[in-house]
Amino acid sequence: MATFGKEKIFNLENSIEYTDGGVISKQVTKSKGGNLTLFSFDKEQGLSEHKTPFDAIVQILDGEAEITIGGNLHNLKKGDCIIMPANIPHALKAIERFKMLLTMIKDE
C-alpha cells in the first residue's frame, strides 16, 4: 500500500506541510517489511517517550529537532540522521518547526 504513486518523482520536504500548533503524519509507503512516514512538527510540538519493537531511522528534512534516546539528548538539524534502536525509549521535540522522514524496517 502506498500513499505516493510508484514511478512518480516527488520531493519529500515539499510533500508535507506544517500546521500551527500541531503535528502531521503522512504515509509514503507501507509493507510487511516496514514503512516510511513523513512528519511535520510545529515549534514546541513532539512525540512523548515511547518504544518500538524495531529500529527506526529519522532523517531531518527541514528545521531542528531534539531527540532523546534512552535518556541521551541529541540535537539534529536539516540533513542529519539518527537510528533509534528497537526497544529503547525515545521522544522527539521541535526546537524549531521541523520535518522528518521516519523509516522503520521490521525484522522477519
C-alpha positions as CSV (number, residue, x, y, z in Angstrom):
1,M,0.0,0.0,0.0
2,A,1.4,3.4,-0.9
3,T,0.2,7.0,-0.5
4,F,2.6,8.1,-3.2
5,G,2.3,6.8,-6.7
6,K,5.0,4.4,-7.9
7,E,7.4,5.6,-10.5
8,K,6.4,9.2,-9.8
9,I,9.0,11.8,-8.8
10,F,8.3,13.7,-5.6
11,N,10.2,15.9,-3.2
12,L,10.0,14.6,0.4
13,E,10.4,18.1,2.1
14,N,7.7,19.6,-0.1
15,S,5.3,16.6,0.3
16,I,4.1,17.6,3.8
17,E,3.0,21.0,5.1
18,Y,3.2,22.4,8.6
19,T,0.2,23.1,10.8
20,D,0.1,25.7,13.5
21,G,0.4,24.1,17.0
22,G,0.3,20.6,15.7
23,V,1.9,17.5,14.2
24,I,1.1,16.0,10.8
25,S,2.0,12.5,9.6
26,K,1.7,11.2,6.0
27,Q,2.5,7.7,5.0
28,V,4.8,7.4,2.0
29,T,4.7,3.6,1.7
30,K,4.0,0.6,3.9
31,S,4.6,-3.1,3.5
32,K,5.1,-6.1,5.8
33,G,8.8,-5.4,5.7
34,G,8.5,-1.8,7.0
35,N,7.2,1.7,6.3
36,L,8.2,5.2,5.5
37,T,6.3,8.1,7.1
38,L,6.7,11.8,6.7
39,F,6.1,14.0,9.8
40,S,5.9,17.7,10.4
41,F,6.0,19.3,13.8
42,D,5.3,22.9,14.8
43,K,7.7,24.6,17.2
44,E,7.5,23.0,20.7
45,Q,5.4,20.1,19.5
46,G,6.6,16.5,19.7
47,L,6.0,12.9,20.5
48,S,6.2,11.7,24.1
49,E,8.5,9.0,25.2
50,H,7.7,5.5,23.7
51,K,9.3,2.4,22.4
52,T,9.0,0.4,19.2
53,P,9.9,-3.2,18.5
54,F,12.1,-2.3,15.5
55,D,14.9,0.1,14.7
56,A,13.8,3.4,13.3
57,I,15.8,5.9,11.3
58,V,15.0,9.6,11.4
59,Q,16.1,11.9,8.6
60,I,15.6,15.6,9.3
61,L,14.3,17.3,6.1
62,D,13.8,20.8,7.5
63,G,14.2,22.6,10.8
64,E,15.7,21.5,14.1
65,A,14.7,18.7,16.5
66,E,15.6,17.4,19.9
67,I,15.6,13.6,20.1
68,T,16.1,11.8,23.3
69,I,17.1,8.1,23.1
70,G,17.5,6.1,26.3
71,G,17.9,9.3,28.3
72,N,20.6,10.8,25.9
73,L,19.7,14.1,24.3
74,H,20.6,14.6,20.6
75,N,20.1,17.8,18.6
76,L,19.5,17.3,14.9
77,K,19.1,19.8,12.0
78,K,18.3,19.6,8.3
79,G,20.4,16.9,6.7
80,D,21.1,15.0,9.9
81,C,20.0,11.3,10.6
82,I,19.9,9.1,13.6
83,I,19.0,5.5,14.3
84,M,16.6,5.0,17.2
85,P,17.3,1.4,18.4
86,A,14.5,-1.1,19.0
87,N,13.0,-1.4,22.5
88,I,14.8,1.7,23.8
89,P,12.6,4.6,24.9
90,H,12.8,7.7,22.7
91,A,11.0,11.0,22.4
92,L,11.0,13.9,19.9
93,K,10.5,17.6,20.3
94,A,10.7,20.5,17.8
95,I,13.2,23.2,18.7
96,E,12.0,24.9,15.6
97,R,9.4,23.7,13.2
98,F,10.8,20.5,11.6
99,K,10.0,17.9,9.0
100,M,11.4,14.3,9.1
101,L,11.2,11.1,7.3
102,L,10.8,8.1,9.6
103,T,12.0,4.7,8.2
104,M,11.1,1.6,10.1
105,I,12.4,-1.7,8.9
106,K,10.7,-4.7,10.5
107,D,12.7,-7.9,11.4
108,E,11.4,-11.1,9.8
